[in-house]
C-alpha cells in the first residue's frame, strides 16, 4: 500500500522504518521513495477485503490506510514536529487507549434522553429523532477515527511525522489559493507552518529570537528573499520563501547545512545534493555540494548534511 508520490521532493530523503505491535508480534513499517511499505503484509488489499467480511484487521494495514487518508490533510502541519529535535511523543499504549475509547462512541447521553422522550410521540417526530441520532453517531464515529488515525501516525515516530508533513505540503504547494476539502485557507495554513519551522532554523542560524522572524510565502519566480531589518528589539528577519521549501528543504533535513541557510535544492539526491544557500541575510546565495553525514545525537533518524 503506497502513498501518492508528490514529484521528486523526497529524493533527498533516505528510507526510514520502525517496528509496530501487530497481531502477536512486531512488524516493520517502512517509508522509502515516497511510499509507505509493509514488508510483513505482501497483500494488504486482500487483508482489507477479509477484514470487511468480518476478519481482524492488522494494525499495519490500518496504519497504511490512515496514512493514505491524511497524506494531504493540512491538520498534520498543525500537530507535527517543527524540527527533528522537537518530537511529538505518542506511545502505542496511547493509541490502544484511544481505540478502546472509540469503541464506546454511540449516542451521547443528552441525545439518547431526547430519543427516549419521543418514543411515544408521533411517527414524524420519531423519524426526525432517528435521523439526528444517526447523524450524531456518524459524526462521533468519524471524529473518533480521525483521532485514532492521528495518534497512530504520530506513534510511528519523528522520521515518519516529518515525511508525512512533506507529503502534505507538496500536495498543496501549487494550490495555495484553493480551499482544501474542509474549506480551510491553504495559504494561511502553509504560511503558519513555514513560520513556525523557519523561526527555529533562524534561531540556530543567527541566534535571533524566533519571535523576531517574519515569514511570508514567495509568490513569484526564484527562491525568494531573506533580509535583516531594524535594530535591537526592533530587529526583524524578513523571510519570503516558496511553500515547497518546507518539503524539498526542511523535510529533507537540509534547512541549515554547514552554517548556511539553504533556500533551494538545485539537484536532489541521497546521499549527495546540490543546494542554493545563504551564508548571511542579504547575501547572494551560492551553490554548494552537500553530503549526508552521521545522524546527530538526540535525533539519530534525522538526515544530517555537511558541506
C-alpha positions, 0 to 999 in steps of 0.5 A: 500500500503506497502513498501518492508520490508528490514529484521528486521532493523526497529524493533527498530523503533516505528510507526510514522504518520502525517496528509496530505491535501487530497481531502477536508480534512486531512488524516493520513499517517502512517509508522509502521513495515516497511510499509507505511499505509493509514488508510483513503484509505482501497483500494488504488489499486482500487483508482489507477485503477479509477484514470487511467480511468480518476478519481482524484487521492488522494494525499495519494495514490500518496504519497504511490506510490512515496514512493514505487518508491524511497524506494531504490533510493540512491538520498534520502541519498543525500537530507535527514536529517543527524540527527533528529535535522537537518530537511529538511523543505518542506511545502505542499504549496511547493509541490502544487507549484511544481505540478502546475509547472509540469503541464506546462512541454511540449516542451521547447521553443528552441525545439518547434522553431526547430519543427516549422522550419521543418514543411515544410521540408521533411517527414524524417526530420519531423519524426526525429523532432517528435521523439526528441520532444517526447523524450524531453517531456518524459524526462521533464515529468519524471524529473518533477515527480521525483521532485514532488515525492521528495518534497512530501516525504520530506513534510511528515516530519523528522520521515518519511525522516529518515525511508525512508533513512533506507529503502534505505540503507538496500536495498543496504547494501549487494550490495555495489559493484553493480551499482544501476539502474542509474549506480551510485557507491553504495559504494561511495554513502553509504560511503558519507552518513555514513560520513556525519551522523557519523561526527555529532554523533562524534561531540556530542560524543567527541566534535571533529570537524566533519571535523576531522572524517574519515569514511570508510565502514567495509568490513569484519566480526564484527562491525568494528573499531573506533580509535583516531589518531594524535594530535591537528589539526592533530587529526583524528577519524578513523571510519570503520563501516558496511553500515547497521549501518546507518539503524539498528543504526542511523535510529533507533535513537540509534547512541549515547545512554547514552554517548556511541557510539553504533556500533551494535544492538545485539537484536532489539526491541521497546521499549527495545534493546540490543546494542554493544557500545563504551564508548571511541575510542579504547575501547572494546565495551560492551553490554548494555540494552537500553530503549526508553525514552521521545522524546527530545525537538526540535525533539519530533518524534525522538526515544530517548534511555537511558541506 
